[in-house]
Structure formats: structure tokens, C-alpha cells
Amino acid sequence: MIALFKGRTFVAGENDNIVRFSRPNFPEMFPPDNQLDLSDTSGSRITALYASKNSLVAFKDRGIYLIKGDTTEGFFAQTLTRDIGCLSPSSVREVPGLGLMFLASDGIYVLEGALENTGTRTAVVKISTPIRDLIREINFSAVENCRSLIYHRDREYWLCVPIKGQQRATRLLKFSYEVGAWSFMDNMPMKDITETEDHRGYAFFAGGYTDSADGPKGLFLYSRG
């Protein structure tokens, strides 16, 4: 995992609980003392890094940490919670007006108030309660295949997940951050996804199938008409 924060490169691996950071303005140089230890009694691993203006958010399987500071005063890690974490780094997206959404072991959460210096209270809020039945059908052993997107044209957070009995991500969960409602679409195999930056606002996704006998394959376009 890698992220840029306050003019430095922050990196972390899956095999330890150490976040390492580079020298200022030298993103390729990592002094031995430039590290933060996020070890705790849970034994969970670091799963994602996300940089904002206010802090660098470090996710673990069970745990969320806020890395703060600057080049002058140094950096430190602040524990936000050891009860909730992120299982899929590809699920992490900044949702306009809400915060940072991500997939945890029991549903989808939003991290509020941690990304900007707005005075908003930092909190972790479960947002997937209305679709608890759909959450139970997720194959959590294959969540590394999840893919997500902010689809600005419809003002939605998209998360494509594998369901039980499948390894590929084929069910698309959609959260409208404008009205606060969930919907879903099946048979949407996504290997990867991106959104065009022009006025059309198309979403392109690469199909999750490689053998035509399994299902449709190729590059797909999602649009309204």
C-alpha cells in the first residue's frame, strides 16, 4: 500500500504493522527511524491507506488509525477504533458530503469528520443496515475482488462484491448519497472500473470473465441512454 501525505510517501505491507514514511521532498528515501508501529493485541494486518488534507487514514482488518502531524513537528498515530476495520482496500472511496466509505466484516461503514478540518465530530457509522440481507450474501473470503467507484452522474457510491458461491465480483451495490437510499444490480461482473472525466460521465468496466463459456467478456459501458 502507498499514499502521498504532507509531501512524503507513506508505505505499508501486509506482513507487519509498520507504516514507513520518506524524507520530505525525497519520496524514494526511507530513513530507518521514519516509521510508525500500529501493532496491537488484535493481531490484525494493515489493509489500506487513504490520504486526506487533514490526516492519513490507516485501516486494518479490525482497527482504524489517523496519522497526523507535519514535517516540523513530526508524525504520530492516533487510534480511532479497534472494533471496526476495512477488509477490502478497493472498497475505500471518499463520498461527497459524507466521508470515507468502506467494507468491513459486517457491512459498509462511513468514516465521518476525519478528512477535513471542519470541526465535525469524527465517527464511524454503519450505513448498510437497510440492506443487511444483501450483506449476508457477500462471499467475504473473496473480498479482494471487490471494486468500487463514485459515479458522479447519478451521485452514487458503487461497490461490486462477490456473492456466496462465487469468486468474481458480480453484484453491484449502489448507494445514492443524494437521497440516502440503496439499490443493487446483479450480473455485473467487474474486474476493474473507471469513470470518464468529460461531460458524458460514462462508467467503463472490464468484464470479470475471460472465457466466453463462463459469461460475457470485454469492455462494457454504463450510461443513461
GUMI-36574 format. One record per residue (C-alpha): residue in one letter; x, y, z. Coordinates in steps of 0.1 Angstrom, whole numbers, padded with zeros to 4 digits, always signed. Last residue first. Layout:
BEGIN
AXYZ ...
This chain:
BEGIN
G-0293+0060-0226 R-0282+0066-0190 S-0247+0052-0192 Y-0227+0021-0184 L-0201+0010-0210 F-0186-0025-0211 L-0151-0038-0221 G-0149-0075-0229 K-0164-0107-0216 P-0199-0121-0214 G-0202-0154-0194 D-0184-0185-0184 A-0182-0201-0218 S-0167-0169-0232 D-0136-0175-0210 T-0120-0144-0195 Y-0149-0132-0173 G-0148-0103-0149 G-0158-0077-0176 A-0137-0045-0177 F-0157-0015-0167 F-0164+0018-0182 A-0186+0044-0164 Y-0197+0073-0186 G-0199+0108-0172 R-0208+0125-0205 H-0194+0159-0196 D-0158+0146-0195 E-0139+0129-0167 T-0148+0094-0177 E-0154+0069-0149 T-0134+0038-0141 I-0139+0001-0133 D-0120-0031-0129 K-0126-0068-0130 M-0164-0062-0128 P-0190-0088-0134 M-0224-0070-0133 N-0249-0100-0133 D-0269-0085-0104 M-0279-0049-0098 F-0285-0032-0064 S-0303-0003-0047 W-0296+0017-0016 A-0310+0050-0004 G-0296+0082+0012 V-0312+0107-0012 E-0281+0124-0026 Y-0256+0098-0014 S-0273+0073-0035 F-0258+0039-0025 K-0253+0013-0052 L-0245-0024-0046 L-0233-0041-0077 R-0234-0079-0076 T-0208-0097-0098 A-0175-0096-0081 R-0158-0129-0091 Q-0151-0156-0065 Q-0186-0171-0064 G-0205-0195-0042 K-0216-0167-0019 I-0217-0133-0035 P-0187-0114-0049 V-0190-0076-0045 C-0193-0046-0067 L-0194-0014-0047 W-0208+0018-0062 Y-0212+0051-0044 E-0239+0072-0062 R-0244+0107-0073 D-0261+0096-0106 R-0235+0115-0127 H-0209+0113-0101 Y-0204+0076-0101 I-0180+0072-0072 L-0164+0038-0078 S-0157+0005-0062 R-0143-0029-0070 C-0143-0061-0048 N-0120-0090-0058 E-0101-0088-0025 V-0135-0096-0010 A-0131-0133-0019 S-0134-0149+0016 F-0161-0124+0024 N-0185-0140-0001 I-0213-0115+0003 E-0248-0129+0009 R-0251-0116+0045 I-0246-0080+0031 L-0276-0084+0008 D-0298-0094+0038 R-0284-0064+0058 I-0295-0040+0031 P-0312-0013+0052 T-0283-0016+0078 S-0257-0007+0052 I-0246+0027+0066 K-0227+0018+0098 V-0212+0050+0112 V-0176+0056+0123 A-0172+0089+0140 T-0150+0120+0139 R-0170+0151+0152 T-0172+0178+0126 G-0149+0208+0133 T-0143+0214+0096 N-0107+0205+0094 E-0112+0179+0067 L-0108+0142+0063 A-0117+0128+0097 G-0153+0141+0101 E-0172+0109+0091 L-0159+0074+0084 V-0187+0056+0066 Y-0194+0019+0070 I-0205-0010+0049 G-0213-0043+0065 D-0202-0070+0090 S-0166-0076+0082 A-0160-0041+0070 L-0164-0025+0035 F-0155+0011+0031 M-0170+0046+0028 L-0149+0077+0036 G-0170+0109+0043 L-0205+0121+0038 G-0208+0153+0017 P-0191+0138-0013 V-0182+0102-0008 E-0145+0094-0004 R-0139+0058-0016 V-0125+0027+0001 S-0139-0005-0014 S-0106-0014-0033 P-0088-0017+0001 S-0112-0046+0010 L-0114-0058+0046 C-0116-0025+0063 G-0118-0022+0101 I-0142-0018+0130 D-0136-0027+0167 R-0101-0013+0173 T-0112+0023+0169 L-0098+0058+0163 T-0062+0051+0174 Q-0040+0082+0168 A-0007+0077+0150 F+0021+0103+0152 F+0041+0124+0127 G+0068+0150+0133 E+0065+0186+0145 T+0082+0203+0115 T+0074+0178+0087 D+0038+0176+0097 G+0014+0158+0121 K-0013+0132+0118 I-0018+0095+0112 L-0054+0085+0120 Y-0059+0048+0128 I-0088+0025+0121 G-0090-0011+0135 R-0100-0046+0128 D-0088-0058+0095 K-0066-0027+0095 F-0071+0008+0080 A-0047+0037+0080 V-0062+0071+0074 L-0037+0098+0066 S-0049+0131+0081 N-0063+0166+0075 K-0059+0171+0038 S-0067+0134+0030 A-0046+0104+0024 Y-0060+0068+0024 L-0040+0037+0034 A-0055+0002+0033 T-0053-0033+0047 I-0029-0032+0077 R-0030-0065+0095 S-0049-0078+0125 G-0031-0092+0156 S-0058-0079+0179 T-0033-0071+0207 D-0019-0040+0190 S+0007-0031+0164 L+0004+0002+0146 D+0041+0010+0147 L+0050+0042+0130 Q+0082+0046+0109 N+0108+0071+0099 D+0136+0058+0121 P+0152+0037+0093 P+0153+0066+0068 F+0131+0060+0037 M+0143+0077+0005 E+0122+0074-0026 P+0098+0102-0019 F+0126+0127-0013 N+0107+0160-0009 P+0104+0154+0029 R+0121+0121+0038 S+0100+0090+0033 F+0074+0073+0055 R+0070+0038+0069 V+0038+0023+0083 I+0046-0008+0103 N+0020-0034+0113 D+0037-0064+0096 N+0032-0088+0067 E+0006-0069+0047 G+0028-0041+0037 A+0028-0003+0044 V+0040+0028+0026 F+0038+0065+0032 T+0055+0089+0007 R+0060+0124+0019 G+0049+0159+0009 K+0022+0162+0036 F+0007+0128+0025 L+0012+0106-0005 A-0001+0071-0002 I+0012+0035-0008 M+0000+0000+0000 
